[in-house]
Amino acid sequence: MTDRKQNEKTQDLFSNDVEIQWCPGCPNFSILEALKTALVELGKKPHEVCLISGIGQAAKLSHYLKCNFFNGLHGRALPVATGIQTANPELTTLMVTGDGDCYGEGGNHFIHALRRNPNITMLVHNNEIYALTKGQASPTTEKGEKRSIQKEGVRVEPLNALGLAILHHCTFVARGFAADKDRLSKMLAAAIQHEGLSYVDIIQPCITWGTHPLSWYKERVKPLPEDHDPKDQMAALHMAMGEEYRFSIGILYQIAAREVFGAGFREAVTDKPLGQEASLSAKRIEAMLQSFQP
């Protein structure tokens, strides 16, 4: 299939008529197109996909993709996504969020998702600021950087979420770049195919409130070294934590999936989506709830 026909197929299948509210030229457009392409190449259909988001410019992506979606509260997308995937494992469950939404308001959920390992693909648009609310510092803003509220410069060290995820054995950890749409699309397809929590932190420069122009990032972003072994946790931590690899993109860490969250529950109750399980009558549910009484 030619690139033009592939693009037309992508546009037709996962596009809707919702007016996009991002700034013209925003890298979020590339992330949206990369995700559409990945879903089409994997043979997914809109009714097979559920996209969950919180609040922020990144979270608006759920409005612009034709599929099932849930737009929730600030920082609270992960528990919703975990519940949806647990109740219906047949859905391809995706979550889209930003560095503030995920690492700030949603930081506690992020930590415990690493422990639980739900079968979710998590896309974090990381522009190192709160872009929706005019550029305040986020958990990933560099120390010393002056922002709209932090007039004297940020006084604390930034959170290294990639390192945290690798340390806690998240089964798929990657860093992408919004302006490298082709490479990002392949990365997202690999993340969606992976069983277990797939976490992709995407360098997504803000063209309105960001410190540097997009060209500044293009000069610094580069693929991971060809000899990098994503199964090597120490090597992955080095790539995530080392300043010299701050703009290196690729799959940093990938290991065989451990049991996904909810699998044990489904084995005990049903192997179907809960909505299709006729035997889960009100009487049976009541008996299950009573079993938890002391």
RORO-386505 format. One record per residue: x, y, z of N, C-alpha, C in turn. Coordinates in pm, whole numbers, padded with zeros to 5 digits, always signed. Example, Ala and Ser with C-alpha at 12.3 -4.5 7.8 and 13.67 -1.06 7.14 Angstrom:
<nodes>
+01319-00569+00780+01230-00450+00780+01320-00330+00780;+01285-00225+00708+01367-00106+00714+01290+00003+00787;
</nodes>
This chain:
<nodes>
+00084-00119+00000+00000+00000+00000+00089+00125+00000;+00058+00223-00086+00137+00345-00090+00112+00427+00036;+00208+00520+00064+00192+00605+00182+00064+00686+00174;+00030+00733+00053-00090+00816+00039-00215+00735+00070;-00223+00612+00017-00340+00529+00044-00347+00489+00190;-00229+00463+00251-00225+00429+00393-00278+00546+00476;-00235+00668+00443-00281+00786+00515-00431+00805+00501;-00483+00783+00379-00627+00797+00356-00704+00695+00438;-00653+00571+00442-00719+00466+00519-00719+00501+00667;-00607+00554+00716-00596+00594+00856-00696+00703+00888;-00701+00805+00801-00791+00917+00824-00936+00872+00829;-00973+00784+00737-01112+00741+00729-01154+00659+00851;-01067+00572+00900-01106+00476+01001-01117+00535+01140;-01021+00616+01181-01018+00665+01319-01039+00815+01331;-01078+00882+01223-01102+01026+01229-01249+01054+01256;-01274+01166+01324-01411+01212+01345-01420+01358+01303;-01536+01419+01328-01559+01556+01282-01541+01660+01392;-01483+01622+01504-01465+01715+01615-01356+01817+01579;-01384+01944+01598-01287+02049+01568-01171+02041+01667;-01048+02035+01616-00930+02024+01701-00893+02160+01757;-00872+02165+01888-00850+02291+01959-00703+02319+01990;-00612+02232+01947-00470+02258+01972-00421+02377+01890;-00311+02437+01934-00250+02546+01857-00206+02494+01720;-00222+02571+01614-00171+02529+01484-00021+02499+01492;+00017+02384+01440+00157+02345+01444+00199+02271+01569;+00107+02247+01662+00139+02176+01785+00185+02033+01753;+00291+01983+01820+00334+01844+01798+00229+01741+01835;+00126+01780+01909+00019+01685+01941-00048+01630+01815;-00052+01708+01708-00110+01659+01583-00034+01536+01534;+00097+01538+01546+00179+01425+01502+00154+01302+01589;+00136+01324+01720+00108+01212+01809-00025+01148+01772;-00125+01231+01745-00256+01180+01704-00244+01097+01577;-00173+01147+01476-00158+01075+01351-00076+00947+01369;+00026+00953+01454+00106+00833+01479+00022+00725+01545;-00065+00764+01636-00151+00666+01703-00252+00606+01606;-00311+00689+01522-00405+00638+01421-00336+00536+01330;-00217+00570+01285-00144+00481+01196-00113+00349+01265;-00070+00355+01390-00038+00233+01464-00160+00143+01477;-00275+00201+01508-00398+00123+01526-00441+00058+01395;-00430+00131+01285-00467+00076+01155-00373-00037+01116;-00244-00018+01135-00147-00121+01098-00164-00247+01182;-00216-00232+01303-00242-00349+01387-00378-00414+01356;-00451-00354+01265-00581-00410+01226-00692-00383+01325;-00675-00281+01410-00778-00250+01509-00894-00175+01444;-01012-00193+01503-01131-00119+01461-01173-00025+01574;-01240+00085+01542-01276+00182+01647-01352+00122+01765;-01442+00026+01740-01519-00030+01850-01436-00122+01939;-01316-00158+01893-01229-00245+01973-01136-00167+02064;-01138-00035+02052-01043+00050+02124-01117+00136+02225;-01058+00150+02344-01111+00243+02444-00996+00333+02491;-01016+00462+02478-00913+00560+02511-00959+00641+02632;-00876+00644+02735-00909+00714+02859-00812+00830+02876;-00863+00943+02923-00776+01060+02944-00821+01136+03068;-00736+01228+03112-00768+01311+03226-00797+01453+03180;-00714+01548+03225-00733+01689+03190-00601+01744+03137;-00608+01829+03038-00489+01892+02982-00494+01890+02830;-00394+01953+02768-00389+01954+02623-00374+01812+02568;-00292+01729+02632-00276+01591+02588-00407+01516+02596;-00481+01539+02704-00606+01466+02727-00713+01496+02623;-00698+01607+02551-00794+01638+02446-00787+01540+02330;-00677+01466+02320-00663+01372+02209-00779+01274+02204;-00832+01238+02320-00943+01142+02322-01066+01194+02248;-01079+01326+02236-01192+01384+02163-01177+01370+02012;-01052+01352+01967-01023+01360+01824-00996+01225+01760;-01018+01117+01836-00999+00983+01783-01133+00910+01787;-01175+00853+01675-01303+00783+01669-01289+00646+01733;-01337+00634+01857-01332+00509+01931-01413+00528+02059;-01424+00427+02141-01480+00445+02274-01384+00533+02354;-01436+00625+02436-01344+00701+02518-01412+00748+02646;-01327+00775+02745-01372+00828+02874-01278+00941+02911;-01333+01060+02929-01254+01178+02965-01285+01210+03111;-01189+01183+03199-01216+01191+03342-01156+01313+03410;-01130+01298+03540-01079+01407+03622-00928+01420+03609;-00877+01534+03655-00734+01562+03646-00656+01459+03728;-00567+01385+03659-00482+01289+03725-00546+01155+03756;-00670+01135+03716-00743+01015+03758-00773+00919+03643;-00700+00931+03534-00728+00843+03419-00684+00699+03444;-00574+00679+03514-00522+00543+03531-00616+00449+03606;-00677+00490+03719-00771+00396+03782-00891+00363+03695;-00938+00460+03617-01050+00434+03525-01006+00333+03419;-00889+00356+03360-00838+00264+03257-00818+00124+03314;-00769+00115+03437-00748-00015+03500-00881-00087+03519;-00983-00015+03563-01115-00076+03581-01175-00122+03451;-01163-00041+03346-01218-00077+03215-01149-00201+03160;-01016-00205+03169-00944-00320+03116-00973-00446+03195;-00991-00432+03326-01022-00547+03410-01160-00603+03378;-01256-00513+03358-01393-00556+03330-01409-00611+03189;-01330-00558+03094-01342-00604+02955-01204-00616+02892;-01136-00729+02914-01001-00745+02859-00997-00756+02707;-01113-00768+02642-01115-00776+02496-01090-00639+02432;-01108-00532+02508-01081-00398+02456-00931-00371+02452;-00888-00299+02349-00754-00243+02348-00762-00113+02427;-00709-00116+02550-00726-00003+02642-00603+00086+02638;-00625+00212+02602-00519+00312+02592-00547+00425+02690;-00441+00489+02734-00455+00607+02818-00365+00716+02763;-00416+00836+02750-00336+00949+02703-00339+01057+02809;-00221+01112+02840-00208+01204+02952-00087+01293+02929;-00067+01389+03018+00048+01478+03011+00136+01463+03134;+00251+01530+03133+00342+01517+03246+00284+01572+03375;+00205+01678+03367+00140+01729+03487+00028+01638+03533;-00058+01601+03441-00174+01516+03469-00131+01381+03526;-00023+01323+03471+00018+01187+03509+00114+01187+03628;+00216+01273+03624+00321+01268+03726+00292+01360+03844;+00205+01460+03824+00169+01552+03931+00044+01505+04002;-00073+01547+03952-00200+01506+04012-00216+01355+04014;-00165+01287+03913-00182+01142+03904-00061+01062+03948;+00034+01125+04016+00158+01057+04050+00140+00932+04134;+00049+00936+04230+00027+00819+04315-00031+00703+04234;-00123+00733+04143-00180+00629+04056-00072+00570+03965;+00019+00655+03916+00126+00608+03830+00214+00507+03904;+00251+00539+04026+00337+00449+04105+00270+00313+04124;+00143+00312+04159+00078+00185+04189+00039+00108+04062;+00025+00178+03950+00006+00107+03823+00129+00025+03788;+00247+00075+03823+00370+00000+03800+00367-00131+03878;+00311-00128+03997+00300-00249+04079+00196-00345+04023;+00085-00291+03978-00030-00376+03939-00014-00437+03801;+00052-00367+03710+00072-00417+03574-00059-00443+03500;-00146-00342+03488-00266-00360+03404-00226-00365+03258;-00307-00430+03175-00277-00443+03033-00325-00316+02960;-00250-00210+02980-00285-00077+02930-00165-00018+02857;-00190+00057+02751-00084+00134+02686-00100+00280+02726;+00003+00335+02790-00003+00470+02846+00088+00564+02767;+00029+00667+02707+00103+00767+02631+00109+00896+02714;+00230+00938+02750+00246+01060+02828+00311+01167+02741;+00235+01273+02711+00289+01387+02637+00372+01470+02736;+00502+01471+02720+00589+01536+02817+00651+01662+02757;+00595+01779+02791+00654+01905+02748+00716+01983+02865;+00721+01917+02981+00790+01969+03100+00726+02095+03156;+00597+02116+03125+00522+02228+03183+00374+02191+03186;+00294+02274+03253+00148+02266+03242+00107+02358+03128;+00089+02301+03008+00066+02383+02889-00076+02439+02882;-00175+02364+02934-00313+02410+02925-00335+02537+03007;-00262+02550+03118-00283+02662+03210-00167+02761+03206;-00107+02776+03089-00015+02886+03057+00126+02872+03114;+00174+02749+03121+00318+02731+03134+00377+02724+03273;+00297+02690+03375+00357+02670+03507+00449+02548+03506;+00540+02542+03603+00630+02427+03613+00552+02301+03647;+00595+02190+03589+00536+02059+03616+00640+01974+03689;+00608+01849+03725+00707+01765+03792+00832+01735+03708;+00827+01759+03576+00943+01729+03493+01018+01855+03448;+00981+01972+03496+01051+02096+03460+01192+02094+03519;+01289+02135+03441+01427+02135+03486+01449+02235+03601;+01533+02195+03696+01566+02282+03808+01631+02411+03756;+01587+02524+03813+01642+02653+03774+01566+02723+03663;+01480+02650+03592+01407+02711+03481+01300+02806+03534;+01293+02924+03475+01194+03024+03515+01066+03002+03437;+00957+02991+03511+00827+02968+03449+00731+03079+03491;+00604+03071+03446+00508+03178+03467+00480+03206+03615;+00490+03106+03699+00472+03124+03843+00606+03120+03916;+00696+03034+03869+00826+03019+03933+00922+03126+03879;+00898+03252+03920+00972+03366+03864+01121+03363+03896;+01157+03302+04008+01298+03293+04046+01362+03161+04001;+01284+03079+03932+01334+02950+03885+01286+02836+03973;+01268+02721+03912+01225+02601+03986+01335+02562+04085;+01297+02531+04208+01394+02507+04315+01414+02359+04348;+01342+02271+04282+01353+02128+04313+01392+02050+04188;+01449+01931+04212+01490+01847+04101+01369+01789+04028;+01379+01768+03896+01266+01709+03823+01251+01561+03853;+01129+01512+03839+01102+01370+03855+01151+01295+03731;+01219+01184+03752+01257+01098+03640+01162+00979+03638;+01051+00994+03570+00947+00891+03569+00991+00766+03495;+01072+00783+03390+01121+00666+03316+01207+00578+03407;+01296+00641+03483+01379+00566+03575+01296+00495+03681;+01194+00563+03731+01105+00504+03831+01035+00381+03774;+00988+00390+03651+00918+00278+03588+01011+00158+03568;+01132+00185+03523+01228+00076+03501+01266+00011+03633;+01288+00092+03735+01325+00040+03867+01220-00056+03921;+01093-00028+03890+00984-00111+03941+00934-00212+03837;+01018-00243+03740+00994-00350+03643+00866-00332+03562;+00836-00208+03524+00731-00189+03422+00776-00267+03299;+00683-00344+03242+00726-00442+03141+00759-00383+03004;+00722-00257+02979+00756-00192+02851+00771-00043+02879;+00892+00008+02861+00921+00149+02888+00993+00207+02766;+00939+00314+02710+00999+00372+02590+00990+00524+02596;+01077+00588+02518+01071+00733+02501+01060+00763+02352;+00961+00844+02315+00942+00882+02176+00957+01031+02158;+00947+01075+02034+00957+01217+01999+00843+01250+01905;+00764+01349+01941+00643+01381+01865+00674+01416+01720;+00787+01480+01695+00818+01525+01559+00873+01412+01471;+00901+01296+01529+00946+01181+01451+00829+01084+01442;+00734+01119+01356+00605+01048+01353+00619+00902+01313;+00702+00873+01216+00715+00735+01169+00772+00644+01278;+00879+00690+01341+00940+00610+01448+00844+00597+01566;+00772+00705+01597+00677+00702+01708+00563+00606+01679;+00514+00603+01556+00406+00512+01521+00446+00367+01541;+00566+00331+01499+00616+00194+01517+00630+00162+01666;+00675+00258+01743+00691+00240+01887+00556+00217+01954;+00455+00294+01913+00322+00279+01971+00261+00144+01934;+00284+00100+01811+00234-00031+01770+00297-00140+01856;+00427-00131+01882+00494-00230+01967+00439-00225+02109;+00411-00105+02158+00357-00089+02293+00219-00151+02304;+00135-00128+02205-00001-00181+02208+00000-00334+02200;+00091-00390+02124+00101-00535+02111+00153-00602+02238;+00228-00529+02317+00289-00586+02437+00182-00612+02544;+00187-00729+02606+00092-00762+02712+00145-00713+02846;+00066-00634+02913+00108-00573+03039+00111-00422+03024;+00156-00352+03127+00161-00206+03123+00270-00161+03027;+00231-00090+02923+00324-00032+02827+00323+00119+02846;+00438+00174+02871+00451+00315+02907+00543+00385+02809;+00489+00485+02739+00567+00560+02641+00565+00708+02680;+00679+00759+02719+00696+00902+02749+00737+00971+02620;+00659+01069+02576+00681+01131+02445+00730+01274+02462;+00849+01303+02410+00899+01440+02410+00808+01521+02319;+00737+01618+02378+00633+01691+02304+00650+01841+02331;+00742+01907+02261+00769+02048+02290+00645+02135+02270;+00622+02226+02364+00509+02320+02352+00555+02441+02274;+00489+02468+02162+00532+02578+02074+00482+02714+02124;+00394+02715+02225+00342+02840+02279+00411+02881+02408;+00419+02789+02505+00472+02821+02636+00608+02757+02662;+00658+02678+02570+00784+02608+02592+00905+02700+02593;+01013+02650+02652+01137+02728+02662+01213+02730+02529;+01210+02618+02457+01288+02605+02333+01196+02577+02215;+01236+02622+02094+01157+02590+01975+01173+02443+01937;+01087+02396+01850+01091+02258+01807+01226+02225+01742;+01284+02319+01671+01413+02296+01605+01523+02263+01706;+01515+02319+01826+01614+02293+01931+01613+02146+01969;+01493+02089+01978+01482+01947+02012+01526+01859+01896;+01492+01897+01774+01531+01816+01658+01683+01802+01648;+01756+01904+01692+01901+01898+01689+01958+01803+01794;+01879+01770+01897+01929+01692+02010+01873+01551+02019;+01756+01529+01962+01695+01395+01969+01770+01299+01879;+01796+01179+01930+01866+01076+01852+01820+00939+01898;+01828+00838+01812+01790+00702+01852+01884+00647+01958;+01835+00553+02036+01920+00482+02131+02034+00412+02056;+02146+00390+02122+02255+00316+02057+02207+00180+02006;+02257+00139+01892+02212+00014+01830+02239-00108+01918;+02342-00100+02002+02376-00215+02086+02303-00215+02220;+02207-00122+02238+02134-00120+02366+02046-00245+02379;+02054-00310+02494+01974-00430+02521+01857-00393+02613;+01734-00390+02561+01620-00349+02644+01585-00447+02756;+01645-00564+02755+01621-00660+02864+01712-00634+02984;+01813-00551+02965+01911-00522+03069+01862-00404+03152;+01818-00432+03274+01760-00326+03357+01862-00216+03389;+01985-00254+03423+02086-00154+03457+02118-00065+03337;+02125-00126+03219+02151-00047+03098+02034+00048+03071;+01913-00002+03093+01794+00082+03072+01792+00198+03170;+01827+00172+03297+01833+00280+03397+01938+00383+03357;+02049+00337+03305+02154+00429+03261+02103+00520+03150;+02028+00462+03056+01972+00542+02947+01866+00640+02996;+01790+00599+03098+01683+00685+03149+01737+00795+03241;+01842+00764+03316+01891+00856+03419+02008+00942+03372;+02083+00893+03274+02201+00967+03229+02164+01091+03151;+02220+01204+03190+02189+01331+03123+02226+01327+02976;+02333+01253+02942+02376+01247+02802+02276+01174+02714;+02184+01098+02777+02083+01024+02701+01944+01084+02717;+01937+01206+02765+01808+01270+02793+01718+01276+02670;+01777+01289+02553+01698+01301+02430+01712+01178+02340;+01751+01066+02397+01760+00942+02322+01623+00874+02318;+01579+00834+02200+01446+00776+02186+01455+00630+02143;+01358+00553+02187+01352+00411+02156+01296+00334+02273;+01299+00201+02263+01250+00116+02372+01364+00097+02471;+01350+00158+02588+01455+00151+02689+01453+00017+02761;+01334-00035+02788+01322-00154+02873+01201-00235+02829;+01219-00363+02809+01108-00451+02774+01140-00591+02824;+01050-00645+02907+01068-00778+02961+00940-00858+02941;+00952-00989+02957+00834-01075+02944+00729-01033+03045;+00607-01030+03000+00499-00981+03085+00475-01075+03203;+00462-01015+03322+00415-01091+03436+00262-01089+03434;+00198-01152+03530+00051-01158+03527-00008-01017+03526;-00102-00995+03435-00165-00864+03427-00272-00851+03535;-00292-00729+03579-00389-00702+03684-00529-00744+03639;-00599-00816+03724-00735-00859+03695-00746-00999+03643;-00634-01057+03597-00641-01191+03538-00686-01294+03640;-00634-01287+03760-00673-01382+03864-00819-01370+03901;-00868-01248+03904-01011-01227+03934-01098-01289+03825;-01059-01266+03700-01141-01319+03591-01140-01471+03590;-01027-01532+03624-01021-01678+03629-01117-01733+03735;-01132-01661+03844-01218-01707+03952-01366-01685+03924;-01397-01589+03838-01537-01551+03816-01583-01581+03674;-01511-01533+03574-01552-01549+03435-01435-01520+03344;-01433-01583+03228-01331-01553+03129-01385-01461+03021;-01504-01407+03042-01567-01316+02947-01564-01173+03002;-01586-01073+02916-01611-00939+02968-01732-00944+03064;-01726-00871+03173-01831-00882+03274-01970-00852+03217;-01975-00761+03120-02104-00726+03061-02167-00839+02982;-02087-00941+02946-02140-01054+02869-02166-01176+02956;-02139-01167+03085-02151-01282+03173-02291-01289+03233;-02374-01373+03173-02514-01383+03216-02525-01441+03357;-02427-01523+03397-02438-01588+03528-02412-01493+03644;-02363-01370+03613-02340-01274+03720-02471-01203+03754;-02563-01277+03811-02692-01223+03850-02677-01137+03975;-02779-01059+04001-02778-00975+04122-02762-01061+04246;-02824-01179+04246-02816-01268+04362-02672-01316+04382;-02604-01351+04272-02467-01400+04283-02374-01287+04327;-02396-01170+04274-02313-01055+04313-02331-01025+04461;-02456-01033+04509-02484-01010+04651-02412-01113+04738;-02412-01238+04694-02345-01344+04769-02194-01320+04773;-02137-01271+04661-01994-01240+04658-01961-01127+04753;-02045-01023+04755-02022-00911+04846-02032-00954+04992;-02129-01042+05019-02146-01090+05157-02026-01169+05205;-01954-01231+05111-01839-01312+05151-01727-01228+05210;-01732-01095+05184-01630-01006+05239-01666-00957+05379;-01786-00985+05426-01828-00940+05558-01755-01021+05665;-01712-00956+05775-01643-01029+05882-01737-01125+05956;
</nodes>
